[in-house]
């Protein structure tokens, strides 16, 4: 459904209200995607307009907590895009193995499937004991889900196939046990993980890292916010560190293409120059 001028005004005011009231900045998220998800939120919350939704979120903090799920796209799966993980295993990790310790930042980790996938990959390459994985997101519910490492049983078949396609050396079932609420991944994989609230829109770099993996996040930002995020990644990376993006994302025409070289162009893996 196309936006009306009134809807566009209401959307601008709602995003400003969220920023002023809760210090979450969605003002530079891609408008078309936000508008689509907030229309769904209006329907789910029984609000006749965005102004009505804004009134509720300003006066009912619990509404905003629930609304975060509409602002952020929580779509993830283990070993998503297997060739990306195979490229990490075969091309990036051999370089990172030369360091005494390794720090990895998964920005916009959602419910954590990528973090647990990376932990398995590191374990199989005998690197987990000297690795720290920073998993960040702005959605506290997503972070909690990521930290538990519990995922629905009906998704495991697809996870297992992607793991094999990514060059997995064992069976994925070696890394989890079946529980009442799904499969629970081995706590030993968890020891190097650090979960934290972090906004690419408002927060600063918090650590120097050797690899940033931020996949399928920038597509939800406008150009200004994409530039800010890429600047954070550049500042966070060590000399010759690696940046992994989603298969619909690129550094071309970003202004940062000269600061990186294409390390594995097909899989959108770049190396800091």
C-alpha positions as CSV (number, residue, x, y, z in Angstrom):
1,X,0.0,0.0,0.0
2,X,1.5,3.4,-1.0
3,X,2.1,5.9,1.8
4,X,-0.1,9.0,2.0
5,X,1.4,12.4,2.8
6,X,-0.4,12.2,6.2
7,X,1.1,8.8,6.9
8,X,4.6,10.0,6.0
9,X,4.2,12.9,8.5
10,X,3.0,10.6,11.2
11,X,5.8,8.2,10.6
12,X,8.4,11.1,10.9
13,X,6.8,12.2,14.2
14,X,6.6,8.7,15.6
15,X,10.3,8.0,14.9
16,X,11.2,11.3,16.5
17,X,9.0,10.5,19.5
18,X,10.7,7.1,19.9
19,X,14.1,8.8,19.8
20,X,13.2,11.5,22.4
21,X,11.3,9.1,24.7
22,X,13.4,5.9,24.5
23,X,16.7,7.0,22.9
24,X,16.3,4.4,20.1
25,X,17.1,6.0,16.8
26,X,15.2,4.6,13.8
27,X,15.1,7.9,11.9
28,X,17.5,6.6,9.3
29,X,16.1,3.2,8.7
30,X,14.7,2.6,5.2
31,X,11.3,4.2,5.2
32,X,9.5,1.8,2.8
33,X,10.4,-1.3,4.9
34,X,9.6,0.5,8.2
35,X,6.2,1.7,6.8
36,X,5.3,-1.8,5.9
37,X,6.1,-3.2,9.3
38,X,4.4,-0.4,11.2
39,X,1.2,-0.8,9.2
40,X,1.3,-4.4,10.5
41,X,1.9,-3.1,14.0
42,X,-1.1,-0.8,13.8
43,X,-3.3,-3.7,12.9
44,X,-1.9,-6.0,15.6
45,X,-2.2,-3.3,18.3
46,X,-5.6,-2.2,17.2
47,X,-4.6,1.3,16.4
48,X,-6.5,3.4,13.8
49,X,-3.5,5.5,12.9
50,X,0.2,5.9,13.5
51,X,-0.6,8.9,15.7
52,X,-2.7,6.6,17.9
53,X,0.2,4.1,18.0
54,X,2.5,7.0,18.9
55,X,0.2,8.0,21.8
56,X,0.3,4.5,23.2
57,X,4.0,4.0,23.0
58,X,4.7,7.3,24.6
59,X,2.5,6.5,27.6
60,X,2.8,2.7,27.8
61,X,6.5,1.6,27.9
62,X,5.4,-2.0,27.6
63,X,3.9,-1.2,24.2
64,X,7.3,0.1,23.0
65,X,9.0,-3.0,24.3
66,X,6.7,-5.1,22.1
67,X,7.0,-2.7,19.2
68,X,10.8,-3.2,19.0
69,X,10.1,-6.4,17.2
70,X,8.5,-4.5,14.4
71,X,11.3,-1.9,14.1
72,X,13.9,-4.6,13.8
73,X,13.8,-7.5,11.3
74,X,14.4,-10.7,13.3
75,X,15.1,-13.1,10.4
76,X,18.1,-15.5,10.9
77,X,19.1,-19.1,10.6
78,X,22.2,-21.2,11.3
79,X,24.8,-21.2,8.6
80,X,22.7,-18.9,6.4
81,X,24.2,-18.7,3.0
82,X,26.6,-21.7,3.4
83,X,29.1,-20.5,0.9
84,X,29.8,-17.5,3.2
85,X,30.7,-19.8,6.1
86,X,32.7,-22.0,3.8
87,X,34.7,-19.0,2.7
88,X,35.3,-18.0,6.3
89,X,36.5,-21.5,7.1
90,X,38.7,-22.0,4.1
91,X,40.0,-18.5,3.5
92,X,39.6,-16.2,6.5
93,X,40.2,-18.4,9.5
94,X,43.6,-19.6,8.2
95,X,44.7,-16.0,8.3
96,X,43.2,-15.4,11.8
97,X,44.8,-18.5,13.1
98,X,48.1,-16.7,12.9
99,X,47.0,-14.4,15.8
100,X,47.4,-15.4,19.4
101,X,43.8,-14.4,20.0
102,X,40.8,-13.5,17.9
103,X,37.9,-11.1,18.4
104,X,34.8,-11.3,16.2
105,X,31.9,-8.9,16.2
106,X,28.5,-10.0,15.0
107,X,26.6,-6.8,14.6
108,X,22.8,-7.0,14.5
109,X,22.9,-10.6,15.8
110,X,19.1,-11.0,16.0
111,X,18.3,-14.3,17.8
112,X,21.9,-15.5,17.6
113,X,22.0,-18.2,15.0
114,X,25.0,-16.7,13.3
115,X,26.9,-16.4,16.5
116,X,26.4,-20.1,17.4
117,X,27.3,-21.0,13.8
118,X,30.6,-19.1,14.1
119,X,31.3,-20.8,17.5
120,X,30.9,-24.2,15.9
121,X,33.1,-23.2,13.0
122,X,35.8,-21.9,15.4
123,X,35.6,-25.1,17.5
124,X,36.2,-27.2,14.4
125,X,39.2,-25.2,13.5
126,X,40.6,-25.4,17.1
127,X,40.2,-21.7,17.6
128,X,37.3,-21.4,20.0
129,X,39.5,-21.4,23.2
130,X,41.3,-18.2,22.1
131,X,38.3,-16.4,20.5
132,X,35.8,-13.8,21.8
133,X,32.6,-13.4,20.0
134,X,30.7,-10.1,20.6
135,X,27.1,-10.4,19.7
136,X,25.2,-7.1,19.6
137,X,21.6,-6.0,18.9
138,X,19.2,-3.4,20.1
139,X,16.4,-5.8,20.8
140,X,16.6,-7.2,24.4
141,X,14.2,-10.1,23.6
142,X,16.4,-11.1,20.6
143,X,19.5,-10.9,22.7
144,X,18.0,-13.1,25.4
145,X,17.0,-15.7,22.8
146,X,20.5,-15.6,21.3
147,X,22.1,-16.1,24.7
148,X,19.9,-19.2,25.5
149,X,21.0,-21.0,22.3
150,X,17.6,-22.7,22.1
151,X,16.0,-23.1,18.7
152,X,12.9,-24.8,17.3
153,X,13.2,-28.5,16.5
154,X,11.4,-28.0,13.2
155,X,14.2,-25.8,11.9
156,X,17.0,-28.2,12.7
157,X,16.8,-30.2,9.4
158,X,17.5,-27.0,7.4
159,X,20.3,-26.0,9.9
160,X,21.9,-29.4,9.4
161,X,21.8,-29.2,5.7
162,X,23.3,-25.7,5.7
163,X,26.0,-26.8,8.1
164,X,27.0,-29.7,5.7
165,X,27.0,-27.3,2.8
166,X,29.2,-24.9,4.7
167,X,31.8,-27.6,5.1
168,X,30.9,-29.0,8.5
169,X,33.2,-31.7,9.7
170,X,30.8,-33.6,12.0
171,X,27.1,-33.9,12.5
172,X,25.3,-30.8,13.8
173,X,23.6,-33.0,16.3
174,X,26.9,-33.4,18.1
175,X,26.5,-29.8,19.2
176,X,23.0,-29.8,20.7
177,X,20.6,-31.8,22.8
178,X,16.8,-32.0,22.3
179,X,14.8,-30.4,25.1
180,X,11.2,-29.7,25.9
181,X,11.2,-26.3,24.1
182,X,13.5,-27.2,21.2
183,X,17.2,-28.0,20.7
184,X,19.7,-26.6,23.2
185,X,23.2,-25.9,21.9
186,X,26.2,-27.0,23.9
187,X,27.2,-24.5,26.7
188,X,30.8,-25.1,25.9
189,X,30.3,-23.1,22.7
190,X,29.0,-20.2,24.8
191,X,32.1,-19.5,26.8
192,X,33.6,-17.1,24.4
193,X,30.4,-15.2,23.7
194,X,29.6,-11.7,25.0
195,X,26.1,-10.4,24.4
196,X,25.4,-6.7,24.6
197,X,23.0,-4.0,23.6
198,X,24.5,-1.9,20.9
199,X,23.0,0.5,18.3
200,X,24.7,1.1,15.0
201,X,22.7,4.4,14.9
202,X,23.9,5.9,18.1
203,X,26.7,4.0,19.8
204,X,30.4,4.0,19.3
205,X,33.1,1.3,18.8
206,X,33.6,-0.7,21.9
207,X,36.6,-3.0,21.0
208,X,39.2,-3.7,18.4
209,X,38.2,-6.8,16.4
210,X,39.6,-9.0,13.7
211,X,36.4,-9.8,11.9
212,X,33.1,-7.9,11.7
213,X,30.1,-9.9,10.4
214,X,27.1,-7.7,9.7
215,X,24.9,-9.5,7.2
216,X,21.5,-8.4,5.9
217,X,21.4,-5.4,8.3
218,X,22.5,-2.5,6.1
219,X,19.7,-3.2,3.6
220,X,17.3,-1.8,6.3
221,X,19.2,1.5,6.7
222,X,19.2,4.6,4.6
223,X,22.4,5.8,3.0
224,X,23.4,8.1,5.9
225,X,23.1,5.3,8.5
226,X,24.8,2.8,6.2
227,X,27.8,5.2,6.1
228,X,27.8,5.6,9.8
229,X,27.8,1.8,10.3
230,X,30.6,1.2,7.8
231,X,32.6,3.9,9.6
232,X,32.2,2.0,12.9
233,X,33.3,-1.2,11.3
234,X,36.3,0.4,9.8
235,X,37.3,1.9,13.1
236,X,36.7,-1.4,15.0
237,X,38.8,-3.5,12.6
238,X,42.5,-4.2,13.2
239,X,44.9,-3.6,10.4
240,X,44.1,-6.2,7.7
241,X,40.9,-7.2,9.5
242,X,37.9,-8.7,7.7
243,X,34.4,-7.4,7.1
244,X,31.6,-9.8,6.0
245,X,28.3,-8.4,4.5
246,X,25.1,-9.9,3.2
247,X,24.8,-11.1,-0.4
248,X,22.7,-8.0,-1.2
249,X,25.1,-5.6,0.3
250,X,28.3,-4.1,-1.0
251,X,30.9,-1.5,-0.4
252,X,30.7,-0.2,-4.0
253,X,29.8,3.5,-4.2
254,X,29.8,3.7,-0.4
255,X,32.9,5.9,-0.1
256,X,34.6,3.2,1.8
257,X,35.6,1.0,-1.1
258,X,39.1,2.4,-1.2
259,X,39.6,1.5,2.5
260,X,39.0,-2.2,1.8
261,X,40.1,-4.7,-0.7
262,X,37.8,-7.5,-2.0
263,X,39.1,-10.6,-0.3
264,X,36.3,-12.9,-1.4
265,X,34.1,-10.8,-3.6
266,X,31.5,-13.4,-4.4
267,X,30.7,-13.9,-0.7
268,X,31.0,-10.2,0.2
269,X,34.0,-10.6,2.4
270,X,36.4,-7.6,2.4
271,X,39.8,-6.9,4.0
272,X,40.8,-3.6,5.6
273,X,43.5,-2.0,3.5
